[in-house]
Each structure stands twice: as C-alpha cells, then as structure tokens.
C-alpha cells in the first residue's frame, strides 16, 4: 500500500470536491484500521502514517481527518488518544511541518474564542478542539517532535493560557508538556548552549516536578503527574468535563510560573544572539492582553506585564481603560468573578510595567492612588494586587530619588491635586481623609492586610509599613524609629509585627502601671536576677514573665508568628519572646542606649488631639480584630499606657474596646493578659469626670469616621458595586490628566478637566473650632451604632499648652471640595451634621 499513498495528493490538488471527498473517505478507513487492528498497530503507524507525513500537500487533509475523528469520540476517548499518538508517527517524516501545522491550529482556535467569548474556556464551543490539540502537543513533545527551536514562544504562550485549566488529566498534560519542552531544549541538536545554561535547564526540570510547581498547575493532590496524564482515560473518565474537582487558580500563581518560564527563555537566548523568542512571545501576549476575552484576557495581561522589557504611557492608558471597563461591568453584570479577575490582572500588569516606564513622577506616582482605590473595594484578591502595586510604586519613586528631600505625603498629594474633586468624594464614601492626615489614612488601608488569608500579602503589608517609615525618616535625615507626628502612624501599625519597633519605642509609665497590680495577677521579673527588687527610677524590661499555665503555653506554641522585621518572616518561640529578648542586666527590650529609644506616647511629641485620637484608634482596631493572644498582650500594654497619658482623648475608642474588655474579664484565664486590661479600666474609672473629654464622634468631625471599619477584616459580601462609579470617574480623570490620548511613545500631559467651582471653606467633614465641651461619663457603654446620630463635638483647647496646640491644627494646603450626596451603603456612617452650604 505504501508506494501508492503518494498518489492521493493528485486528487487533493484538483478543484473537484468529489475527488477530495473520496480522499477523505480513504483516510477515514485507514484511521478506522489503525484504531481497531491492534496487532497491526505498529506497522500501520510506521508504514502508512509515517509515509503520509512526508507528503506536504496532504498534511492539512490528514490533520482535518484526525481532528474530526477525535471530536467524534470526544475528549478522553479511545479515538482521540489513538489519533494523538498517531500524530507522532505523522511527524516522524517531517517534524518541522507537522509541528508547525498542529501549533498553528491551536493558536488559531484559541484566538477565535474571542469572537464569542465565554466566562471560562471550558464553556466555549471550541473547548473540545482545544483540549484535543493539547493532548496532541503533549504526544509530540517527546523526542523534540515540536521543534522547540522554532516554536518555543508559541508553546510557552499556549501553556500560560491553558495552565490549571480543564480536567485533572489535561492539567497533568500541560505540566508534562512544560517538562518535555525544557528537556527538548537540553537535547536539541539545533541549539548550542553553554554548560551553565544546560545546568540551569536541568535544575528547571527538577524544580517543575516539586510540589510547589505542581500547585501552580492545579495538580497539587497528584502523586505522579505522568501517571495521571497517560492513564487510560476511557476507564476512569478523568478527562470528562464535570467529572473532576477544579482547584482554584490565582493569577499570582500564573505570575510565578511566567517568571520561571521567562528565566529559562532568557538563559537560552544569551547563547543565541540572533534569537527573537522574547519578541515573539511579547507580541502574542500583547495581542491577547488588549483583546476582550473574559477567559483569557486576565492571564494575557499578567504574562504581558511579566515578560515585557519596556513600557510607555500608552500601555498604561490602555490597561487603565480595561480596568475601568471591568469596574463598570461589575455594576451591571452577573459575572463578577471574571470581572474581578480582569481587574486583578490589570493591577498585576501595572505593577510589573511600572519600573519600565520612562522617569515621570506624575505617571508613576499616580499608581499609588490606583492601588488605594483597588484596596478600598474590600476584595481579597484585589487587595493583594493593590498592595503589590503600592509597594512597587514606592520602590520605583525611591529609586528615582523622589523622596530624597520630600516626604511621601508631599509627593503623592501634589500628584493628587488635579484629581482632588474625585478623590474627595471617594474619601467621603470610605470615611478616611488623606487631606487631614495622609499617614494615618494610608495606615488605615494597610491594617486590613494583617487580616489577609494569604501570608505573603501579610508579609508584604509589613514590608510596605517599614518602607514608608524609612521614607519618612529619609526626607528628614533622621532615625526611622524617632517618634514624630509623621512617623507615629507607621510605628503604631508595626507594634505587633516588629520586635525592633517595640524595643525602640518604649512605654514611659510602665513601672507606675505595674506598682498597683497585685502579684497574683501580674509577675514582672528582671532576667538578670529575678529575686532582686526593682530600684527606684530604673526602667522595667518590656517583656513580662509568663505564667506556668499549660494551656497558655500550648497556645503560644501553636500560634502562627507574625513577628516580622523589615518585612521578613521571623519565627518567634515562647523562649525567644519572653527570655531571649530581655538581655542580662539591660533595662530595654534590646541592647540599645537610652538615646536610641523613644516614647510612643508623649503629649509634648504628639500635642495634636487628632493625632492622639488616630493613634488610639489604630491600636484599638488592631486589638479588636486580632485573634492572637500574644498580639493582644502587646496591644493591651500599649493601650494601658495610652489610657494614662492621653486620658482626655481615650474615650474616643471606648466603643471599640468595651466589648473586647468585657470578654477578657469574663473569659480570659491568663493573669498576664488581664493585668493591662485592669490598668485600662482603672485609668478610665479614676479619671476626673469634671475634666473635658473627647466624645467617640470626634473622629467623624475631621473625616476619619470609617477608620475602624476599613481597617477591619474583609467582608463576606462584596460591596464593590457601591463604590465602582466613583472609582471609574476618578480613573477617567487620571487618564485625561496624566496620560496621552495619542499613540505616541513620548510622555505628555493634557490639561486637567475643570471641576465645578469650589469654596475654600467647603469640606465633607467640617472642623468646628469652638471651645464648648460636652463631658462624657467615664464608663464603657457607648454604642458604636449611635455614632451617626451624635453631633460632631468641638475640638477643645489643650489645658497643658498656653499656645493652643490642640485647637490650632494646621489647615491643609490642598483645595477642599463639596461631596456629591448619593445613596450610601448600609454599613457606612452618614454625616447628618454636614449640610450643603454649611
């Protein structure tokens, strides 16, 4: 039969459709013979299909017959698997052409999915064809039948689009395809690599077999990926759609996978100077990134951001426009998950492209406000992507020298000034005011990161706080642990996360607080000599001697440490925390001189009542939402000190603490934890009722009524639709202000849109400076729900200062605008005392 197979091409070249159909019928009979004649299977593969693969003009017709037969049987059927195996015999005679045909068909089918997009790729009508061709690629990937020297960019592109997609066997097939491609690079005779590159390729093959990479492919529960990829699917139906458990796939996982693939490609390109692999991959990713397709566009955006080596403002403009469209669809469409994935993809792409932009503080600095807007949406996935963009913005501007002589507040508020009209409305909705206090407003957004379920986001949050603390000190040429009105917000947020902050920012009245405690509730020992009593005037060590209760010690051993210095996780054991931290003969937490330490609570350093109230609210919010006993100990110690130093302002946080304090008194068996709780209650009860105090609604009077809420845990029900309209208007204004509308690569600025006329005295949260005070009883029964009905109190003048340090806060240099009154969400705090024209 073999000598006559070459004559079939004569009928295919003819214009007569009847003759072409006769050729297809002959091919179908040969396919049927291949499937059913098991004894002749090897001979048929070698003699028939190996010969047909050498006939160039017949390949398209043969592949059409293969695909038709596979589709008839369905994904995972015997027909489909035999055809995938037969494609290897077909390619044996002409590897370059057959591999090019198969990969080209896969690329075209994937591209056609954008014509009728679906929420997921598995729901598309062409999904069976895509999955079948993926099996073809896996079979051809053995013995370099895919010609990786020519098709590496297309293969990596297909992998990033299909990774962790489909049934379990198909996910294992994608994993096997990657390993085989890397192995083909090692053994390919067309490519000459150095020994160093070959060593990297061998290590990559080993790494991709590790459990952490199996997790990226969605096969973390599989012991052997090869067994799953090649087992008889018609017996166990693992390839059947709907018959498998889909593992969740995060875009951050795709980011890690793409970084690993681009590392392999760039290592190979160093030995191939004329190679254009990276350019081709960037072209493919960019095409899909800017083409609407809910199932693939988020992935393409992430890949485009990871592999790009240059970026221009036009790229940022297109990505922000996609971001806006996705936000708008969140308001009216039911496919919220796909829209959230698209938003997350744009944020990841922006964070990767940001360092590649030409130096322009305006465009790069504006990304901080984009990140904050994403963090305000109260979505777990978007918060992680927002913090990554925020961190990248800080590092990029710092590398360009933006903070050499200016604070972050000065840099970012100047960038925000043309967008003030929209930012004011967003602030009013959220309940935080960057105009009043930039640092505490930023900390309010970052505190939510401590409650994030992803530990890497928690570590990133701590890194950002350390970075901001360093940048504030850098502009002042001062020590970063010096307590100032600008740094106090970050120091307070890091109290539970950094041992160095606790060591450098001590408590002045700790000894006085301890003297009144009874020994059965509290035990304080110096590590150097526990039997030696404290001398008058000698400062006490920070750590407390823990009781010997077995239950408490067990809870410490089982806790997940969140003690992080400079953003790096640092495991803390019971012994390290309570013994090793207190050095022998030293009075401080760490071995530092008295000149190197600061006091966190000091009315002379922090004379502003607003700053005091915000500081107390941050600490109270942390203790309200933390489930960790050790963190509660630390926070209650600091709050006990604050209740003594800032006694007039302390009632502001009564309704954040009252429920927590009552619970501790009723249920907590730990005397070390109960001691600072008793100190807080004692300070509140013993405070002079005749002295003026601030009411719990004081935070609302200057625009921070939502601090406790936005810093809390993530809500179970999405609130994204209540806020997207304001964010979309803000982003549109940002694009019109800082990004070109043309297609040029040069940067430029457009005239900002003219906002409605503003009054310099108009503000969503007017500050009253009258001296009338309304005393508040010193009990803890104020209800949080009553805040919206309480008249915002006037800010009293400080009795400790003759110059009116409290009542004479600085007014912001930024213009203030009147908010647009709109329907608010039920959990937001409405300002009844803010009326138009006030």
C-alpha positions, 0 to 999 in steps of 0.5 A: 500500500505504501508506494501508492499513498503518494498518489492521493495528493493528485486528487487533493490538488484538483478543484473537484470536491468529489475527488477530495471527498473520496480522499477523505473517505480513504483516510477515514478507513485507514484511521478506522484500521489503525484504531481497531487492528491492534496487532497491526498497530505498529506497522500501520503507524510506521508504514502508512502514517509515517509515509503520509507525513512526508507528503506536504500537500496532504498534511492539512487533509490528514490533520482535518481527518484526525481532528474530526475523528477525535471530536467524534469520540470526544475528549478522553476517548479511545479515538482521540488518544489513538489519533494523538499518538498517531500524530507522532508517527505523522511527524516522524517524516517531517517534524518541522511541518507537522509541528508547525501545522498542529501549533498553528491550529491551536493558536488559531482556535484559541484566538477565535474564542474571542469572537464569542467569548465565554466566562471560562474556556471550558464553556466555549464551543471550541473547548473540545478542539482545544483540549484535543490539540493539547493532548496532541502537543503533549504526544509530540513533545517527546523526542523534540517532535515540536521543534522547540527551536522554532516554536518555543514562544508559541508553546510557552504562550499556549501553556500560560493560557491553558495552565490549571485549566480543564480536567485533572488529566489535561492539567497533568498534560500541560505540566508534562508538556512544560517538562518535555519542552525544557528537556527538548531544549537540553537535547536539541541538536539545533541549539548550542548552549553553554554548560551553565545554561544546560545546568540551569535547564536541568535544575528547571526540570527538577524544580517543575516536578516539586510540589510547589510547581505542581500547585501552580498547575492545579495538580497539587493532590497528584502523586505522579503527574505522568501517571495521571496524564497517560492513564487510560482515560476511557476507564476512569473518565478523568478527562470528562468535563464535570467529572473532576474537582477544579482547584482554584487558580490565582493569577499570582500563581500564573505570575510565578510560573511566567517568571520561571518560564521567562528565566529559562527563555532568557538563559537560552537566548544569551547563547543565541544572539540572533534569537527573537523568542522574547519578541515573539512571545511579547507580541502574542501576549500583547495581542491577547492582553488588549483583546476582550476575552473574559477567559483569557484576557486576565492571564494575557495581561499578567504574562504581558506585564511579566515578560515585557522589557519596556513600557510607555504611557500608552500601555498604561492608558490602555490597561487603565481603560480595561480596568475601568471597563471591568469596574463598570461591568461589575455594576451591571453584570452577573459575572463578577468573578471574571470581572474581578479577575480582569481587574486583578490582572490589570493591577498585576500588569501595572505593577510589573510595567511600572519600573519600565516606564520612562522617569515621570513622577506624575505617571508613576506616582499616580499608581499609588492612588490606583492601588488605594482605590483597588484596596478600598473595594474590600476584595481579597484578591484585589487587595493583594494586587493593590498592595503589590502595586503600592509597594512597587510604586514606592520602590520605583519613586525611591529609586528615582530619588523622589523622596530624597528631600520630600516626604511621601505625603508631599509627593503623592498629594501634589500628584493628587491635586488635579484629581482632588474633586474625585478623590474627595468624594471617594474619601467621603464614601470610605470615611478616611481623609488623606487631606487631614492626615495622609499617614494615618489614612494610608495606615488605615488601608494597610491594617486590613492586610494583617487580616489577609488569608494569604501570608505573603500579602501579610508579609508584604503589608509589613514590608510596605509599613517599614518602607514608608517609615524609612521614607519618612525618616529619609526626607528628614535625615533622621532615625526611622524609629524617632517618634514624630507626628509623621512617623507615629502612624507607621510605628503604631501599625508595626507594634505587633509585627516588629520586635525592633519597633517595640524595643525602640519605642518604649512605654514611659509609665510602665513601672507606675502601671505595674506598682498597683497590680497585685502579684497574683495577677501580674509577675514582672521579673528582671532576667538578670536576677529575678529575686532582686527588687526593682530600684527606684527610677530604673526602667522595667524590661518590656517583656513580662514573665509568663505564667506556668499555665499549660494551656497558655503555653500550648497556645503560644506554641501553636500560634502562627508568628507574625513577628516580622522585621523589615518585612521578613518572616521571623519565627518567634518561640515562647523562649525567644519572646519572653527570655531571649529578648530581655538581655542580662542586666539591660533595662530595654527590650534590646541592647540599645542606649537610652538615646536610641529609644523613644516614647510612643506616647508623649503629649509634648511629641504628639500635642495634636488631639487628632493625632492622639485620637488616630493613634488610639484608634489604630491600636484599638482596631488592631486589638479588636480584630486580632485573634492572637493572644500574644498580639493582644498582650502587646496591644493591651500594654500599649493601650494601658499606657495610652489610657494614662497619658492621653486620658482626655482623648481615650474615650474616643475608642471606648466603643471599640474596646468595651466589648473586647474588655468585657470578654477578657474579664469574663473569659480570659484565664491568663493573669498576664493578659488581664493585668493591662486590661485592669490598668485600662479600666482603672485609668478610665474609672479614676479619671476626673469626670469634671475634666473635658473629654473627647466624645467617640464622634470626634473622629467623624468631625475631621473625616476619619469616621470609617477608620475602624471599619476599613481597617477591619477584616474583609467582608463576606459580601462584596460591596464593590458595586457601591463604590465602582462609579466613583472609582471609574470617574476618578480613573477617567480623570487620571487618564485625561490628566496624566496620560496621552490620548495619542499613540505616541511613545513620548510622555505628555500631559493634557490639561486637567478637566475643570471641576465645578467651582469650589469654596475654600471653606467647603469640606465633607467633614467640617472642623468646628473650632469652638471651645464648648465641651460636652463631658462624657461619663467615664464608663464603657457603654457607648454604642458604636451604632449611635455614632451617626446620630451624635453631633460632631463635638468641638475640638477643645483647647489643650489645658497643658499648652498656653499656645493652643496646640490642640485647637490650632491644627494646621489647615491643609494646603490642598483645595477642599471640595463639596461631596456629591450626596448619593445613596450610601451603603448600609454599613457606612456612617452618614454625616447628618451634621454636614449640610450643603452650604454649611 
